[in-house]
């Protein structure tokens, strides 16, 4: 009975002309000897699973593609915001206040990394919600 994979309502009869069985199907009646010719991703069920769940060469689903674009956009915006903040802090400290304490550069750098660390993970759930709202 290959109906789960082929969609045919009646069980398929096997003969010398049509000897192959598909893995994951059942035998309703009779007996026979079986020789396995393909396993894993090379079997018919494996090829179907690879097409459905995606493999190395599988196409991305539209939702996954939109989420990927949105995550990249959020990452780029986070980098721009962190760079802008770092530039503003450097101008404020060393341009306006004429500071000569160069040990503060490490603190400024760590603040910039903190902005990046907060912006990217916080933006991904927002990207998911926006992408789901736009697709429905």
N, C-alpha and C positions, 0 to 999 in steps of 0.2 A: 504494500500500500504506500505509494509515493505521493499521495494527495497533499500531504503537508508541504511538500516542495514544489510539486507541479501544478497543483490546483485541480487535478482531474478527479471527478466524482467516483469513478470506478477504479478498482485495483488493476494494475497493469499485469498482463500475463508475460512471463519470460519465456524466451525460446532461443534457438541457436542464432536467430537474426537479431534479437534484442536481449543479450545475456546480462547486461550490466544492471546492478542494483546500486541505489544511492544510499550512502551512509545516513543513518538516522531514520530510515524507513523500516517497516515491519513486513514479515512474511505471513500471509494469511493462511495459506494451505500448501502442502507439498513438502518436498525435501530436496536437498541439493548440496553441492559442494561449492565452496566460495574461495576465490583467490583475490586478495586485496591488491589493487593496482595503484592506489593513491591514498595518502593519509595527510592529515593536517590541512594546511592551506592549499594543498594541491588537489584535495578531493572537492567534489561539487559543493558539499555543505561548507567546507572551509573557504571556498571561493565566495560563496554567498555571505558568510560571516565577515570575511575581509571587506567585501563591498559595503555591507551594512555598517560595520563598526569602524571602517577606515583602516588602511594600512599605510605603508610608506608612500604609495602613489595614489591614495584615495583622495577624492575631492572633499573640500571642507563644506560643512553644512552652512547655509546662509546665516544662521544665528551665530555659529562659531566664527565665521568670517567677520561679521559685524562686531562681535565682542573683541576680536583680535585687533581690528582697526581702532576701536574705542580705547582699548588698553594702551595701544601705542600712542594715541593722541594724549591720553592722560599722562603717560610717561614723559612725553615731550613738553607738555605744559608744566609739569613738575620741575623738569630741568630748567626751563626758562624762568620759572618763579624763583627757584633756588639761586640761579645765576644773577637774577635781578636783585634779590635780597643781599647776596654777597657783595655785589657792586655797590649797592646803596650803603651798606655797613662800612665798607672800605672807604668810600668817599666821606662818610660822616666822621669816621675815626681819624683818618689820615689826611683828609682834605680840609674839612671844616675845623676840627679841633686840633689839627697839627700834632697829633700824638706821635711820640717817638718810641712807644712801647711796642716792639715788634713781637713780643711773646703773645700778644692778643691775636695774632694771625692764626694761631692754632685754634683758639676759641671761636674765631669767626668761621674758620673752615668746618669745625664741628657743628656749629649752628646751621651752616648750609647743608651738611649731611643730614642733620636732624629734620630740616624742612623736606628734603627728598624722602627720607624714611617715613615721614607722616603723610606726604601728599600721595604717594603711589599706592600704598595699601588701602588708604581711605577712599581713593577714587575708584578702585575696581568694583566694589559693590554698587556704587552709584552708576558706573558704566553698565553693569548688568541690568539694573532696574530701568535705565533709559533705553537700552537696546530691546528689552522685552516690551516696554511700553510702545516703542515705535514700530515693532513688528506685529503687534496684535491690533 
